[in-house]
C-alpha cells in the first residue's frame, strides 16, 4: 500500500502544472421534478399520515460547468472540467450536497488517461449502471426519494459500491482499449476529504465513514458478435479503517461486478456490490452489505423506456436481516435542443427484522434541459 500511495502522489505532482492557451467552453444542465406518492406504511405503522410529500421541487443536479482542453508540445492532450455554479450548494466547495463536484484535470496519450481531482472513480468509469443511464437517470439519481419518507432507524445496505458518486479528491488511471480489454485504477487518500481540508472519520459510533488509502482496480472486456454486444466488468476495492476507543473496525474489502447485453436499441444489465463487514466493528454481527440491480432499457428515438429492480441487504448488530426492494418503470422523450421530458413510477419496500417499515408507491415527472 505504501509504494502504491507514493506512486500516485508522484503522478499528482506531475499533473499539477500550469496550462496556457487552453480552449474553454461552458455547458449547463437544469432540471425540475414533480411527484406524488401514496405511503401506506411509515416507520412500521400503517396509515401514518403526512409522510408522502407531493409537489414541485428543484432538481439536485442543476449546474454550469467549464470544460477546457489544450494540446501540449509533446502531443499529449491536457483537459479538465470545473463546476462554475451548482444549484443545490451555491457558494460551497465542500461535498456539494451529496452530488459529485466536477473539479479535475486529465492528461491523455497512447498510455491512456490520468486524472486528478474531485470526480467519479474507477467503478463509475467501468461498471455498467443502467440505474443511472436509463430514462430519467433514476433510481440512481434518487430524486424520487424527495416524495416519501424512508426508515431512518435502520440500515439497509448500499445499492452501489463504496465511494461511488462522492466528491472526494482522487487520482484515476483509465487505460486505452486493447482487443476489447481495458482497466481502471483509482487511489483515494481519504474518502472524507471533500476539498475543504476535512478528514472526518465516523458518522456514528457504529460505522467507519471515511476509509484511508482506498485502492480500486476494475477490468472490463467488451465484445460484439453479429450485433450482440457483451460487456463484462469485475473489480475490487480495499482501504484502511482504524480504531476508536476499544473498537477496531474492519478495513474496506469490496467486490463489484456487472454484465451488460445489448442488441439494437435494447440494453440489459446485472450489477452487484459486496462489501461484507467493511466499516463495521470487528467480530460483531453487523455487516454483510450487498446491493444488486437488474435493469432493461429500450430506445426508439426520440423515446426511451426502461425498468429497474434494486435490492439491498444488511445484517444489523443484533444479527437481524434488513432488506430493501425498489422497483421503477420509467420513460422519457427528447424534444430536441437538449430538452427532455420524463416520467417514472416507483415502488419501495423496506423490511427490518421481518417487519415492513416502509411501503410506498408513487409517480415522478422530470423536465431537464442541457445547454
N, C-alpha and C positions, 0 to 999 in steps of 0.2 A: 504493500500500500504506500510506503514512504517513497519508493522510487517512482511509482505512478504519479503521486502528488507532485513531486519535483518536476517530472516531465511536463505535466500540464501547466505548471507555473511558468516554465520556460516558454511554452507556446504563447501564454498570455502576454509575457514581456515582449515577445517578438511581434505580436499583433498590434500592441498599443503604440502605433506610430502615426504621425500626422499625415493626413491625406489632403493634398492640394488639388484644386481644379476639378473636384468631383462633380458629376452631374447629379442634380437633385430634382425630385418630383414629389408632389403632395397627392395623397389619396385619402379617402374617408369612407366611413360606414356609419349609418344611422338606423335605429330601429325603435319601434313602438310595439307593445304587446297588449292584448286584451284577453281576458279569460273569465271563466265561471266554473265553479266546482260544486259537487254535492258530496259533502263529507259526512258519512253515516257513523263513523267511529273516530273519536279523537281521544288519545291517552287511555285507550281501553274502554271508554264509555260511549254507549250509543246515544244518539240524539243530543250530543253535547254541542249546543248551538254556537253560532257566531265564530266558527273556525274556518269556514270556507270564505275566501276573500276575493270576490269578483271585482272587476273594474278594468281600467286602462292604466298601464304603467310604462315608465321609461325603460327601454332596453338596457341591459347591463354592459353591452359591448360596443356602444357608440363611441367612435374615436376618429381622430385625424392623425395620420402617420406621414412621416417624411422618409422617402427612400432615396438613397444616393449610391452612386457607383463610379468607379474610376479604373482605368487600365494602367498598371504600373509599367515602368520602363522595362522590367523583366518579363512582361507579358502576363503577369498574374492579375487576376480580377479582384479588386477590393470593393466591397459593397457593405451596406448596412441599413438599418431601419431604426427610427426613433419615434416614439409616440409623442406627438405635439400636444394633443389635448385628449382627455378621456372623460366622458360624461359622468361616470359614477364616482370618480375621485378627483375632481378638478383641483389642481394645485398641489397634489400629493405625489411623491416619488416612491412611496413605500407600499408594496403589496397590491395596490390598485384595486382594492375591494374584492379580492378573490379572482380577478382576471389576470392574464399574463401581460406584464409590461413588455413592450417591444422596444428594447434599447440594446442593440447588439451590432457587432461588426463581423464580416465574413471575409475570408481570403480563399480564393479558389484557383485551382490549376489542375495539371494532369494527375496530381496526387489525391484530388478530392476537394473537400471544403472543410476549413477550420473556422469555427465561430465562437465568439466570446461575448457574454452579456446576459441580460435578462430576456429569456426566450424559452420556447418549448425545448424539451430534451430529446434524448435518443428514442425513448418509447414512442413519443408523438411523431418522430420522423419516420419510424419504421412500421409500427403496428397498424393493421387495418382497423379503422374506427368509424364504421358507418353510423354509429350513435352520434357522431359529430358532423359527418359529411353528407348525411342524408337530408331529406326535406325538413326545413325549419331548424336544422342543426340541433334537434332535440332527439333523445333526452339529455345528451351530453351537456348542452348549454344550461340546463336546469332552470330556465326561465319559468317553466310550468310550476315550479315549487313556490312561486310567488302567490299562487291562488289556493293554497291549502296549508294546514299546519301539521308538520310531521311530529314524530315522537322524539322529543329531546331528552327523554330519561334513559334511553337505551342506545347501544351501539349496534349497527347492523352490517358492518364491513364496508369495504370500498369497492366501487364499481369500476375503478381504473387503478393502474399501478401507482405505487408511491411516487411522489414528486411530479406527477402529471399536472400540467396546466398551472404551474406555480411561477412566481416572478423572481425566484432567487437567482443569483449570479452563478453561471455555469460555463464550462468550456465543452464544446461539442465538435466531434470529428465525424463527417459522413463521407464514405468512400464513393468513388465512381462505381458504375455497374460493370462487372466483368462476367460475360456469358450468363447473365441473369442473376449473379450473386452480388450482394453489397452488404456493407455492415456500418454500424454507427457506434461510437464510444463517447460516453458523457462523463465528465467529472464535475461534481459539485462540492466545494469545500465545506459549506454549511447550508443546509436546506432552510435554516431560519433566517438567513441574511437576505433581505429584500431590497438592498440598495441604499439603506439608510443607517448603516452601522448597527444593525440589530442582530442579535445572536441568541434569541430566546431558546430555551431548552424544553420545558414542559408546558403543555396547555392545561394539564390537570395532574393530579397525583397518581394517575393510573397508566398513562401512555407517554412514551418518549416522542416529542413532537418534531425535533429537528436533528436528523442524523448528520454526522460529520463525515467528510471524505467519502461521499457516495460515488460509486463507480458503476455505471450501467453499460452493458455490452449487448447489442442486438444484431442479429444477422437475418438477411432476407434472401429468398430465392424466388424469382418470378419467371414464369414461362407462358407460352401461348401455343396451343395446339389446335389448328383448324378453327381459329376464332374463339376458342375457350381459354380464358385466362386463369392462371392459378398463382397465388402468392402465399408463401409460407414464411412466417416470421417467428423467431424464438429469441428470447433474451433473458438476462439475469441482472439483478441489481444487488449490490452489497453496500453496507455503510455501518458506521460505528455509533453505538449508543453509549451509555455510561452508567453512573451510579449516583443516586441521590439518597441521602440518609443511609439506611441499611439496605436499600433496594437496588439490586443490579437489574438492568434492563437488557432485553435481547437485542442483539445487533440486527440490522436490516439484511435479510436474505430472502429475496423475492424472485419468482419466475413468472414471466408473462409470455404469451404466445397467441398467434392468430392465424386463421386460414381464410382466404378470400377467393371466391369463384366469380367469374364474370363472363357474360355472353351477350353480345349485342348491347341492348340498353339495360340488361339485368345484372345486378350485383348482389352477392350474399356473403356474409362473413360470420365467423365464430371467433370470439376473443375471450381469453381467461387470464386473470392475475391471481397468483397465490403467494401471500405474504406470511402465512402460518402465524407464528407468535411474535413477529418482528415488532419491536417497540413496546412490548408489554413486560411486566415484571417476570424475571426468570423463575422457572419452577412453579409458576402459577397456572391457573386454569384458563385465563383469558387468552384469546388469540384465534388461531385457525381462520384467519381472514381470507376470504375468497370472493371474487366477483366474476360473473360470466355474462356475456351479451351475445345474442343471436339476432341478426338484422337482415332484411332484404329490401332492396330498392330497385324500382323500375323507372327508367327515364324515357319519355317520348316527347321531345321538345315541343312546346315550352313547359310541359308538365313533368312533375316527378311525384311518385307515390312510394310510401315505404312503411315498414312495420319493424318494431324492435322489442325484444324481450330482454330485460336486465334483471338478474338475480344476484343477491349478495348474501353472505353467511358470516356469522361471527359467534364465537363462544365466549360468554362473559365470565367474570371471576368466580361466579357460583356454579360454573360448568353447565349453564343453561344455554341452549341454542337459540340464536336470534336470526331471523331471515327477513329479507325484503324482496318483493316482487313488483316490478314495474313493467307495464305493457303500454306501448304507444303506437298509434296509427297516424300517419302524417301525409300531407300533400302540399306542394307549393306550385306556383305558376309565375313564370317570368314574363313581366310586361315589357321587357326591353329597357334599355337605357340604365341598367343596374337596379331596376325596381322589381321587387318580388313580393308576392302575397302568399302567406302560408296558413295552414290550418292543421291543428293536431288534437286528437282525442287521447287522454291518458287515464290509466287505472293503476292505483298504487295501493299495496297492502303490506303492512309491517307486522310481524309476529314475533313476540318475545316470550320465551318460556311457555310456548303452547297457547298463548293468549293473543288475539288480534288487538293490536294497539292503534293501528291506523287503517282505515278503509275509505278510499275516496276515488271518485272518477270525475272527470271534467273535460272541458274544451279550452283551447287557447288559439288565438289567431295572432299573426305577426305581419307587420309591414316593415320591410327592410329596403334600404337604399344604399347602393355602393356608388361612389363617385371619385 
